[in-house]
Every structure is written in C-alpha cells, then in structure tokens.
Amino acid sequence: MVEARISSELEGAGLLAAPGRPEPRQLSWGDLGGLKYLNAVIHESMRLMPPASGGTVRAVPRDTELAGYTVAKGAMLWIPFYAMQRSERVWGPDAAEFRPERWLSGGGGGTAGVAAGVGVGAAEEDDIVRAADAQAARGFLPFSEGPRSCVGQSLALLELRTALALLCGRFRFRLADDMGGVQGAVSEARQHITLKPGDRGLLMHAIPRMPP
C-alpha cells in the first residue's frame, strides 16, 4: 500500500506523528532529497495526471523528418502529454497503473523502469532524477521540456515535496465516497490552463494521526 510505505519512510526520518512523538520534528531542506519513495510517488502522480495535461503546440520551423514522416515547414504539431505519459508503447503494459516503484532502482516497469542502466549503482534519489531526465525524451513531460518548459517547475516540486511530507506526517487521507473512487475522481478532472479537479473539487477525509 502506497500510503503505508510513505508513512514508514516518514517514521524512519522522525517526520511522522506517533505515540510518544505527537508532533514530528521540523522538516529540513536536507530531508526533501532523502524521502525517496515520496519523491517517486510525486513523479508517478505527475506521470498519470500531468499539470499541463493538454500538452503543447509548436510550429515546425523547417521541413523535418519525424518518425519516418515528412513534416512540412509551418505545420502545427500537438504534443499530448496526458496520452504520451499513459502510453503502453512507452511505459509498458502496466502504463495505466499507479506504481511509484517504477521510479526506484530495480523497480522495473518495462520501458519506463530505471533498470535499463539509468542510475544503476547510484543512490535512489539520483535514480529518480536520472530516470526523469531519461524519460523526458521518451514521454515524461509534466512541465514540458526545453527552453519553453515551465519556469516554475523547481518551485512547484519543492512545494509538492514539502507540503506532502508535512501533511502525510500528520494526517491519513481517504477519498470521500461521493467521489466514486479513484476512477470517479479522475473522470471529473478538467483541463483549464492546468489539469484540475471538477467543479466540486477533490473531496477527501483528513484523519489526524494523533488526537488533538
């Protein structure tokens, strides 16, 4: 279970509220890179639900050979991030599954796994970074890529890691029954400027790990 493994990692770092430690220690900058599984969860979440899910459009500056096709100068190319990041051709037969282990050393995951020489022998945090870099050319583009990629992506990842570590260290979370399960929540998501929950938001139960 993903939440149980996150909890175990936070507990090992002293960042989980527990009997005898109702208030976790203060999160530090150095903790963020060491929360390897939490970081893998973030990457896998962004793979399945990329912020800029609608993708991006580019005008071809010159006649270009692309995957065996000739694309004429001036043609508009649409790069659909949501579809690419769920493609079995890129990510293997388990592409539709939420499996953070694919971002960890030895996690497998077909063509998406780290096992294909990416970061093998390095620390798992390096594995995650290298895996993400390697997948940028193969279909992992949650913030786009290149000179026009999201200027705020470093800040966004910092905020994600910090917020999730703090929240998961103090609460358990359960999707409200009204959402209709994970598939119901996914089906309600809408693309505006970025991918967002439906009109009623994402209804969750936040259960304190320790009573107030």
trRosetta pair geometry for C-beta under 8 A, 3 or more apart (Angstrom, degrees):
i j d omega theta_ij theta_ji phi_ij phi_ji
1 4 4.2 69 79 11 106 113
1 5 6.8 174 87 -12 55 85
2 5 5.9 -62 -152 37 31 107
2 6 6.4 31 153 -18 67 105
2 41 6.3 117 -171 -111 118 119
2 98 7.4 -43 -52 127 150 114
2 100 6.4 108 -125 3 111 125
3 6 5.6 -53 -148 36 35 112
3 7 6.3 37 153 -21 66 105
3 168 7.6 -155 -146 -144 81 113
3 172 6.9 75 173 -144 139 85
3 173 7.3 -155 -114 48 136 84
4 7 5.6 -52 -149 36 32 114
4 8 6.4 35 152 -22 64 104
5 8 5.5 -48 -146 33 35 114
5 9 6.5 36 154 -19 64 103
5 37 5.5 -119 138 171 109 156
6 9 5.8 -57 -153 36 31 110
6 10 6.3 27 153 -15 66 108
6 37 6.2 -150 -91 110 58 115
6 38 5.7 88 -132 -86 96 83
6 41 6.5 -4 -80 -29 118 157
6 168 5.4 -58 140 173 128 151
7 10 5.8 -58 -147 40 31 109
7 11 6.1 34 154 -23 66 107
7 16 5.9 85 -163 -119 70 142
7 168 7.0 -131 -79 164 65 102
8 11 5.6 -52 -144 34 29 113
8 12 6.5 31 156 -19 62 105
9 12 5.9 -55 -152 34 30 112
9 13 6.7 16 153 -8 63 109
9 35 6.0 104 143 -145 128 76
9 36 7.3 -140 -139 47 141 71
9 37 4.9 -161 -50 40 154 120
9 38 6.3 -154 94 -29 146 94
10 13 5.8 -66 -151 45 33 104
10 15 4.3 -95 -165 81 84 98
10 16 4.1 111 115 -57 104 98
10 24 7.5 -43 167 -122 106 149
10 35 7.4 23 -80 -123 69 116
10 38 7.6 77 -59 -57 91 130
10 165 6.8 162 -108 -152 112 74
10 168 6.2 -171 -45 111 155 103
10 169 5.0 -155 -176 -95 142 85
11 14 7.7 45 -175 -69 31 22
11 15 7.6 -101 -64 55 21 62
11 16 4.1 -39 -78 30 65 142
11 18 6.5 62 -122 -42 103 143
13 16 7.9 102 58 -13 77 86
13 31 6.0 102 178 -140 141 107
13 34 6.7 138 -104 108 131 122
13 35 6.9 -53 -26 -84 161 87
14 21 7.4 -112 -155 -173 75 159
14 24 6.5 136 145 -160 61 84
14 25 4.7 15 134 15 116 121
15 24 4.7 57 -160 -176 36 139
15 25 6.6 -74 -86 53 56 79
15 27 6.3 58 -125 -89 121 85
15 31 6.7 108 -63 -161 141 147
15 165 6.1 -37 163 178 147 99
15 169 4.6 -84 148 -109 81 137
16 21 7.7 76 88 97 61 123
16 24 5.9 113 28 -92 10 123
16 169 5.1 -129 -98 -143 44 74
16 209 7.0 -118 -180 164 81 170
17 21 6.7 -155 -144 111 40 78
17 22 5.7 18 -158 -167 98 38
17 23 6.7 1 -109 -93 95 20
17 24 5.5 -87 -60 -37 62 90
17 169 6.2 107 -12 153 78 71
17 170 5.2 68 -12 -114 130 55
17 208 7.7 -47 91 180 154 78
17 209 4.2 139 77 80 109 124
17 210 4.5 -113 155 -7 122 115
18 21 5.1 27 58 58 81 96
18 22 7.7 -125 61 -82 28 34
18 209 7.0 -47 -74 147 50 124
18 210 7.3 -135 -74 -64 8 113
19 22 7.7 18 -116 -67 27 73
19 210 7.6 159 -70 -109 48 108
21 24 6.6 62 148 -93 109 46
22 210 4.5 178 -139 152 84 166
24 27 7.8 35 118 -52 119 79
24 169 4.8 -39 -12 165 162 128
24 170 7.0 -113 4 -67 117 81
27 31 5.4 -109 -159 51 75 149
27 32 7.8 70 174 -59 109 81
27 162 6.6 138 123 -142 151 77
27 165 5.7 111 -116 114 141 129
27 166 6.1 -85 -19 -73 146 87
27 169 7.9 -169 -64 -2 112 159
28 31 5.1 114 58 -11 69 100
29 32 6.3 -46 -170 7 41 113
30 33 7.0 -60 -166 35 43 99
30 34 6.7 30 149 -11 70 119
31 34 5.7 -79 -155 46 38 109
31 35 6.3 38 157 -32 78 104
31 165 6.8 120 125 -165 124 160
32 35 6.4 -52 -152 20 28 108
32 158 7.2 -1 -157 -135 160 66
32 161 4.7 74 -150 138 103 141
32 162 6.8 -32 -98 -68 119 71
32 165 7.3 -112 -103 -26 68 152
33 39 7.7 22 -141 -56 37 149
33 125 5.0 54 176 -149 86 155
34 125 7.0 -60 -93 -58 31 136
35 38 3.9 -13 148 36 114 123
35 39 5.9 130 97 -24 78 89
35 161 6.9 149 61 -160 130 101
35 165 6.1 -125 -62 -95 169 117
36 39 5.8 -59 -151 37 28 110
36 40 6.5 29 152 -20 64 105
36 104 6.7 84 152 -111 112 106
36 124 4.2 41 -148 104 145 127
36 125 5.5 -110 -100 -66 91 72
36 128 6.8 -175 -153 -28 77 132
37 40 5.4 -51 -149 35 37 114
37 41 6.4 43 149 -23 66 100
37 100 6.5 80 -167 128 72 141
37 104 7.3 -6 -98 -71 66 135
38 41 5.5 -49 -152 31 34 115
38 42 6.7 36 149 -20 63 101
38 161 6.8 102 125 -138 118 76
38 164 6.2 161 -169 111 116 124
38 165 6.3 53 -177 -79 167 83
38 168 7.5 -169 -115 48 120 154
39 42 5.6 -49 -151 31 36 114
39 43 6.6 35 151 -17 65 103
39 103 7.6 -135 113 127 79 140
39 125 6.8 62 48 -123 161 78
39 128 5.3 60 121 169 121 171
39 161 6.6 5 -90 -106 81 111
40 43 5.7 -53 -149 37 34 111
40 44 6.3 30 154 -16 67 107
40 100 4.0 101 126 176 102 102
40 101 7.1 55 159 -79 147 22
40 102 7.9 154 -169 58 110 55
40 103 3.9 175 -136 74 90 123
40 104 5.4 -24 -93 -48 152 92
40 107 7.8 172 -149 -81 141 159
40 128 5.9 -121 -79 -106 74 122
41 44 5.9 -57 -145 40 29 108
41 45 6.2 34 154 -22 64 107
41 100 4.6 -32 -80 -98 55 144
41 164 7.8 -170 91 166 124 156
42 45 5.7 -54 -147 35 29 113
42 46 6.4 23 156 -13 64 107
42 157 7.2 105 149 -141 146 80
42 160 5.4 109 -134 138 131 132
42 161 6.7 -51 -50 -76 159 72
42 164 7.0 -158 -75 12 106 160
43 46 5.9 -59 -147 40 30 106
43 47 6.4 37 151 -27 64 103
43 100 7.4 111 61 -138 88 80
43 103 4.9 112 76 -97 140 156
43 128 6.3 -163 -26 -163 151 104
43 131 7.7 69 172 94 162 115
43 132 6.0 -116 -129 -83 129 112
43 140 7.9 6 -172 -162 98 136
44 47 5.4 -46 -149 27 35 117
44 48 6.7 20 159 -6 65 104
44 98 6.0 105 148 -160 122 70
44 99 6.6 -154 -138 70 143 36
44 100 4.4 -118 -4 -93 146 63
44 102 6.8 117 -95 46 110 103
44 103 6.2 -125 -49 -16 92 124
45 48 6.4 -65 -151 44 29 97
45 49 6.0 -35 173 44 68 101
45 98 7.7 31 -85 -141 58 111
46 49 6.9 -75 -119 72 25 62
46 50 5.6 58 179 -106 68 59
46 51 7.0 -23 -136 -18 94 83
46 142 3.9 -8 167 -99 113 162
47 50 7.1 3 -138 -62 13 88
47 85 4.8 -167 -170 -179 65 117
47 86 7.9 134 150 -68 83 60
47 91 7.7 116 177 -103 133 146
47 140 6.2 -44 -106 -123 94 95
47 142 7.0 -84 -73 -60 37 115
48 85 6.9 -149 -79 127 25 114
48 86 6.7 75 -125 -83 62 97
48 98 6.1 -47 -25 -93 158 85
49 53 7.0 -47 -167 -77 49 126
49 186 7.4 -128 -85 -122 114 90
49 189 6.9 -127 -138 -127 114 168
49 195 5.9 -160 178 117 83 150
50 53 4.8 141 71 -86 86 67
50 81 4.7 -93 80 135 161 125
50 82 6.1 -140 36 -81 109 62
50 85 5.8 129 -36 12 122 159
50 141 7.2 26 -137 88 152 59
50 142 4.1 -151 -135 -123 94 74
50 195 6.6 110 86 -1 50 140
51 142 5.9 77 17 173 85 91
51 143 6.9 27 47 -87 121 65
51 150 7.7 33 81 -71 136 159
51 156 7.5 -44 -47 -174 162 156
51 194 4.7 -29 176 -156 81 117
51 195 5.9 -149 -150 30 27 93
52 55 7.0 130 135 -69 91 12
52 56 7.1 23 145 -53 133 90
52 81 6.0 77 96 22 80 156
52 142 7.1 129 33 176 82 46
52 143 6.9 99 11 -124 120 30
52 144 6.2 -16 67 -39 153 92
52 150 7.1 -169 -25 -60 133 120
52 194 6.0 -62 -80 -118 54 76
52 195 7.4 -135 -65 -13 8 90
53 81 5.8 -132 -141 79 34 105
53 82 4.0 47 -170 -64 92 112
53 191 5.4 -120 70 -97 107 114
53 194 7.6 93 5 -171 81 53
53 195 4.1 64 -6 -62 122 123
54 80 7.5 -69 176 -132 34 69
54 81 7.4 34 66 31 24 100
54 82 7.3 17 -69 -12 22 116
54 191 4.7 120 -55 -177 103 145
54 195 7.9 174 -22 -62 75 83
55 78 6.0 80 108 175 138 80
55 79 4.8 -170 -171 92 115 58
55 80 4.3 -88 -46 -109 149 31
55 81 4.6 174 -89 -6 70 77
55 82 7.0 -96 -43 7 91 78
55 83 7.9 -21 -56 24 130 93
55 84 7.8 106 -100 1 115 115
56 78 7.7 173 89 -151 34 52
56 79 5.3 -4 57 53 78 105
56 81 7.5 58 -5 -35 80 107
56 144 5.5 60 -33 -112 145 119
56 148 7.7 143 -162 107 152 121
57 76 5.6 2 -175 -177 109 104
57 77 6.8 160 -154 81 58 46
57 78 5.2 -23 -99 -99 83 67
57 79 7.5 -173 -81 16 33 73
58 76 7.4 158 80 -154 32 59
58 77 5.2 -18 62 59 83 98
58 79 7.2 26 4 -11 104 111
59 74 6.3 -20 -171 -145 104 35
59 75 7.4 154 -152 79 59 32
59 76 5.8 -36 -95 -97 64 66
59 77 7.8 162 -98 16 15 79
60 63 7.7 62 140 -99 126 21
60 64 5.5 -130 -161 11 122 123
60 71 5.1 -170 -93 129 164 114
60 72 7.0 127 77 92 140 37
60 73 5.8 -134 106 -125 97 34
60 74 6.5 -38 63 25 84 20
60 75 4.9 14 18 55 123 81
60 76 7.7 -138 -6 -77 82 18
60 77 6.1 84 -53 -20 94 113
61 73 6.8 -29 135 -138 24 88
62 73 5.1 -20 -139 -95 25 107
63 70 6.5 -5 -173 -173 98 98
63 71 7.2 164 -155 83 49 52
63 72 5.8 -22 -107 -132 81 43
63 73 5.1 -55 -48 -35 61 88
64 70 7.5 151 79 -156 39 52
64 71 4.8 -18 64 60 91 101
64 73 7.9 115 -12 -74 81 60
65 68 7.5 19 -177 -93 91 10
65 69 7.3 154 -156 77 53 37
65 70 6.0 -30 -98 -98 63 63
65 71 7.7 174 -91 16 13 79
66 69 5.5 -31 71 64 76 88
66 70 7.9 129 23 -110 73 16
66 71 5.2 12 16 -10 122 122
71 75 5.3 -124 -179 58 88 142
71 77 6.8 12 -161 -71 151 117
72 75 5.0 104 64 -31 75 114
79 84 7.2 -6 176 -31 79 143
79 141 7.3 -24 143 83 126 162
80 83 4.1 27 114 27 121 114
80 84 6.1 152 89 -20 67 90
81 84 5.7 -61 -142 39 29 111
81 85 5.9 16 167 -13 68 114
81 141 5.1 -120 -119 82 104 99
81 142 6.9 123 -180 -102 136 35
81 144 7.6 -88 -74 -79 134 59
82 85 6.4 -67 -147 40 21 102
82 86 6.7 -3 160 1 59 114
82 195 7.7 126 -83 -78 117 137
83 86 6.3 -76 -150 48 28 97
83 87 6.5 54 151 -58 66 95
84 87 5.6 -34 -154 -11 33 122
84 90 6.6 37 -179 2 69 159
84 139 4.3 -157 162 -147 99 93
84 141 6.8 19 86 26 142 110
85 90 7.8 -73 -115 82 26 141
85 91 7.4 57 -176 -43 43 138
85 139 5.8 166 -85 154 50 93
85 140 6.3 86 -112 -108 99 52
85 141 7.3 -135 -60 37 109 69
85 142 7.4 60 -85 -70 156 77
86 91 7.2 -68 -153 26 20 142
86 95 5.4 113 -174 147 48 111
86 96 6.2 48 -161 -91 101 65
87 90 4.4 65 83 16 110 103
87 91 6.2 125 76 9 59 93
87 95 6.1 -117 86 -154 24 160
87 139 6.1 -106 40 -148 120 154
88 91 6.5 -76 -118 62 28 78
88 92 6.4 -59 -160 113 65 16
88 93 5.8 36 -151 -102 114 37
88 95 4.6 -133 -85 2 56 135
88 96 8.0 -24 -70 -23 92 85
89 111 8.0 -15 145 31 40 153
90 95 7.3 88 67 -110 76 131
90 111 6.1 -126 176 91 36 131
90 112 6.8 66 136 -69 74 97
90 138 5.6 150 -153 156 107 89
90 139 4.0 22 -171 8 163 159
91 94 7.4 -99 134 77 96 62
91 95 3.8 111 80 -108 118 93
91 102 7.8 24 -163 -173 98 162
91 109 6.9 -47 -175 165 77 101
91 110 6.5 90 151 73 39 121
91 111 6.5 -119 -111 66 14 92
91 112 4.2 16 -136 -41 68 135
91 139 7.0 -113 -46 93 90 141
92 95 6.0 160 66 -53 52 80
92 109 5.7 172 30 164 145 55
92 110 2.1 141 -91 37 135 155
92 111 5.4 174 -52 20 87 74
92 112 5.8 -111 2 10 106 97
92 113 7.7 30 -23 -22 148 91
93 110 6.5 142 14 -60 67 147
94 97 4.4 -41 180 26 90 125
94 99 6.1 11 142 2 130 147
94 102 7.9 -173 92 -69 121 131
94 109 6.5 -101 66 -136 120 68
94 110 6.9 168 29 -5 89 118
95 112 7.6 127 -102 -19 77 142
99 102 5.2 79 103 -21 99 102
99 107 7.7 151 141 174 101 113
99 109 6.5 175 98 -98 128 110
100 103 5.9 -52 -177 29 62 109
100 104 7.3 51 135 -18 78 106
100 107 8.0 -96 121 -142 48 146
101 104 5.4 -60 -154 33 52 112
101 107 3.9 176 151 -142 71 106
101 108 7.3 15 123 42 107 83
101 109 7.3 170 97 -48 78 112
102 107 4.8 -179 -108 129 17 126
102 108 6.8 -73 -110 83 68 54
102 109 3.2 63 -123 -63 106 159
102 112 5.2 14 176 111 132 110
102 113 5.5 -105 -153 -96 76 63
102 114 7.5 143 165 -15 50 81
103 107 6.3 13 39 34 28 167
103 114 6.8 73 -166 -42 26 116
103 127 7.4 129 159 121 61 97
103 128 5.1 42 164 -118 107 84
103 131 5.5 172 -144 88 67 154
103 132 7.7 25 -137 -54 111 84
104 107 4.3 109 59 -51 74 121
104 114 6.7 -122 101 12 19 140
104 124 5.5 -6 -143 -150 84 116
104 127 6.4 69 -151 104 36 141
104 128 7.2 -9 -87 -70 52 89
105 114 5.6 -86 -101 97 42 141
105 115 7.9 106 -164 -81 50 62
105 119 6.6 -115 -88 110 96 104
105 120 6.6 126 -141 -115 105 54
105 122 7.7 -175 -80 64 132 66
105 124 5.4 -112 -1 -104 105 79
105 127 4.6 -118 -56 -96 86 163
106 114 7.3 -29 -1 70 28 106
106 115 6.4 73 -109 -85 31 99
107 113 5.6 -167 85 -139 77 92
107 114 5.9 66 33 18 99 102
107 115 7.3 -149 52 -36 54 94
108 113 4.5 -78 167 -102 18 146
108 115 6.0 16 -93 -15 42 135
109 112 4.4 -67 131 77 115 94
109 113 3.8 150 50 -67 84 83
110 113 6.3 139 51 -13 30 100
111 116 7.5 12 -149 -33 47 148
111 138 7.2 -146 146 172 112 142
112 135 6.6 38 -142 -107 79 125
112 138 7.8 -176 -102 112 67 131
113 116 6.5 118 82 -12 83 87
114 118 4.8 -111 -156 77 66 104
114 119 5.7 -46 -170 55 117 110
114 120 7.3 153 141 -65 93 72
114 127 5.1 32 -154 -175 155 108
114 130 7.5 86 -139 86 104 99
114 131 4.7 -64 -94 -85 95 123
115 118 7.7 20 38 35 15 85
115 120 7.2 60 -143 -80 41 115
117 120 5.9 -72 -139 2 32 121
118 127 6.9 99 120 -151 86 70
118 130 5.0 174 177 126 91 109
118 131 5.2 109 129 -88 140 65
118 134 4.9 -83 -112 -13 137 159
119 122 4.6 -84 -167 45 77 121
119 126 5.3 171 -142 118 117 87
119 127 3.7 162 121 -108 146 60
119 128 8.0 -8 -1 0 180 30
119 129 7.8 128 -87 61 141 71
119 130 4.0 157 -55 57 112 141
119 131 6.4 -66 10 -41 134 80
120 127 7.8 70 -70 -107 33 106
122 126 3.9 -80 143 86 128 136
122 127 5.9 167 80 -55 99 74
122 130 7.2 89 58 -2 149 143
123 126 4.8 94 60 7 77 103
123 127 7.1 -132 103 -9 42 87
124 127 4.9 -46 -150 29 41 122
124 128 6.6 45 153 -23 68 96
125 128 5.8 -47 -154 28 35 111
125 129 6.7 31 151 -13 64 104
126 129 5.7 -56 -149 40 36 109
126 130 5.9 28 156 -13 70 111
127 130 6.0 -63 -143 44 25 105
127 131 5.8 28 158 -23 65 110
128 131 5.7 -54 -143 35 26 112
128 132 6.4 26 157 -18 62 106
129 132 5.9 -57 -152 35 28 109
129 133 6.4 27 152 -17 64 107
130 133 5.5 -52 -146 37 35 112
130 134 6.1 34 155 -19 67 106
131 134 5.7 -55 -145 38 30 110
131 135 6.1 23 158 -16 65 110
132 135 5.9 -59 -143 40 28 106
132 136 6.9 48 152 -42 61 91
132 140 6.1 -123 -148 119 60 143
133 136 5.8 -37 -160 2 33 116
134 137 6.9 -64 -179 33 40 99
134 138 6.9 3 141 8 70 121
135 138 5.1 -79 -145 57 50 101
135 139 6.3 -61 180 62 86 64
135 140 3.4 41 123 9 116 127
136 140 5.7 -67 -75 73 42 84
136 141 6.2 92 -144 -83 67 74
136 145 5.2 131 -173 -108 112 137
141 144 5.7 28 173 -118 103 23
141 145 5.2 -79 -127 -25 104 106
143 149 5.4 62 124 -178 92 100
143 150 3.8 -93 -168 24 99 120
143 153 4.0 37 -144 -97 166 131
143 156 7.4 165 -93 53 128 144
144 148 6.5 -59 134 104 144 77
144 149 4.4 -171 91 -119 90 65
144 150 6.0 130 33 -24 99 77
145 149 5.3 22 -109 -80 12 119
146 149 5.8 140 54 -34 46 94
149 153 6.6 -28 144 -16 106 141
150 153 4.4 108 86 -50 108 96
150 156 7.3 -7 130 2 139 141
152 155 5.0 -57 -169 49 78 113
152 156 5.5 85 129 -32 89 101
153 156 5.4 -53 -142 35 34 115
153 157 6.3 32 161 -17 67 103
154 157 6.1 -55 -149 36 29 107
154 158 6.4 30 152 -18 62 107
155 158 5.6 -55 -148 37 33 114
155 159 6.2 32 155 -18 67 106
156 159 5.8 -56 -149 38 29 110
156 160 6.3 32 153 -22 64 107
157 160 5.5 -50 -143 35 33 114
157 161 6.3 31 159 -17 65 105
158 161 6.1 -57 -148 37 27 108
158 162 6.2 20 158 -13 63 113
159 162 5.9 -61 -143 42 28 108
159 163 5.8 21 164 -15 68 113
160 163 6.2 -59 -138 40 22 104
160 164 6.0 12 167 -10 62 114
161 164 6.4 -63 -142 42 21 103
161 165 6.2 20 161 -18 61 113
162 165 6.0 -61 -148 36 24 109
162 166 6.4 16 159 -12 63 111
163 166 6.0 -63 -149 40 28 107
163 167 6.0 18 160 -12 67 114
164 167 5.9 -57 -135 44 29 106
164 168 5.6 19 170 -9 68 115
165 168 6.4 -57 -132 45 19 101
165 169 6.1 23 161 -25 57 116
166 169 5.9 -62 -149 34 23 114
166 170 6.8 -6 162 2 59 115
167 170 6.4 -82 -154 46 27 95
167 171 5.8 -41 177 39 70 110
167 173 7.8 29 147 -50 112 124
167 206 7.9 -80 -167 -135 102 119
168 171 7.0 -78 -111 62 25 69
168 173 7.7 -64 -102 -7 73 112
169 209 7.7 -86 151 6 38 149
170 208 6.8 -38 161 -138 78 70
170 209 5.9 -142 -171 16 29 109
170 210 7.9 -69 -151 25 67 90
171 206 4.6 -20 -167 -171 147 88
171 207 6.0 129 -164 62 79 43
171 208 5.9 -50 -103 -97 74 37
171 209 6.3 -135 -91 -25 19 84
172 206 7.8 147 73 -161 43 43
172 207 4.4 -24 62 65 93 106
172 209 6.3 113 -25 -79 86 77
173 204 5.4 -15 -163 -178 101 126
173 205 6.9 150 -156 78 48 58
173 206 6.0 -15 -102 -104 76 60
173 207 7.3 -169 -76 19 26 82
174 204 6.8 143 73 -165 39 73
174 205 4.4 -11 61 54 94 109
174 207 6.8 36 1 -14 106 118
175 179 5.1 -87 171 52 105 143
175 181 7.0 94 101 -136 143 26
175 182 6.9 -175 -18 -72 169 60
175 185 6.4 -95 -147 -43 136 140
175 202 8.0 -69 -128 178 89 88
175 203 7.4 81 -169 88 62 69
175 204 6.0 -50 -108 -109 42 73
175 205 7.8 -27 45 15 5 82
176 179 5.2 107 70 -14 78 100
176 203 3.7 -45 26 121 141 107
176 204 6.2 -121 -24 -85 87 18
176 205 6.2 125 -77 -32 72 84
178 203 5.7 2 66 71 112 155
179 184 5.0 146 146 97 62 119
179 185 4.7 12 174 -67 123 92
179 188 7.6 -107 -154 11 80 143
179 202 7.2 36 -109 -154 138 59
179 203 5.4 -166 -55 54 104 97
180 183 7.0 -77 125 79 96 75
180 184 2.4 133 84 -84 104 160
180 185 7.2 179 65 -32 79 59
180 187 7.8 -43 90 42 133 119
181 184 5.1 104 53 7 64 103
181 185 7.3 -123 106 -3 37 89
182 185 5.8 -57 -152 37 34 110
182 186 6.3 32 153 -19 68 107
183 186 5.6 -53 -144 38 33 112
183 187 6.2 33 157 -21 66 107
184 187 5.8 -55 -145 35 29 109
184 188 6.6 24 157 -17 62 108
185 188 6.0 -61 -152 35 30 109
185 189 7.2 48 149 -42 61 92
185 197 7.2 -46 -166 -127 86 98
185 202 6.2 55 -149 -130 118 92
186 189 5.8 -36 -161 1 38 117
188 197 6.4 16 111 -170 107 68
188 198 3.4 -68 168 -29 103 129
188 200 7.7 -47 180 42 147 93
189 195 5.8 16 172 -177 120 97
189 196 6.8 162 -156 83 75 31
189 197 6.1 -60 -104 -112 67 35
189 198 6.6 -92 -73 -45 22 72
190 195 7.5 164 86 -150 31 56
190 196 5.9 -27 66 66 78 83
190 197 7.7 17 20 124 82 19
190 198 6.0 96 -15 -102 106 55
191 194 7.6 -104 -147 146 63 18
191 195 5.5 -31 -98 -95 69 66
191 196 7.8 137 -106 19 21 75
192 196 5.7 -3 13 13 110 125
197 200 7.6 -83 139 75 113 54
197 201 5.1 62 96 -158 142 32
197 202 4.2 -135 -91 -45 151 86
198 201 7.4 -79 72 -8 61 15
200 203 6.8 -19 131 -40 107 108
208 211 6.4 115 98 -99 129 28
208 212 6.5 -60 -160 -46 178 77
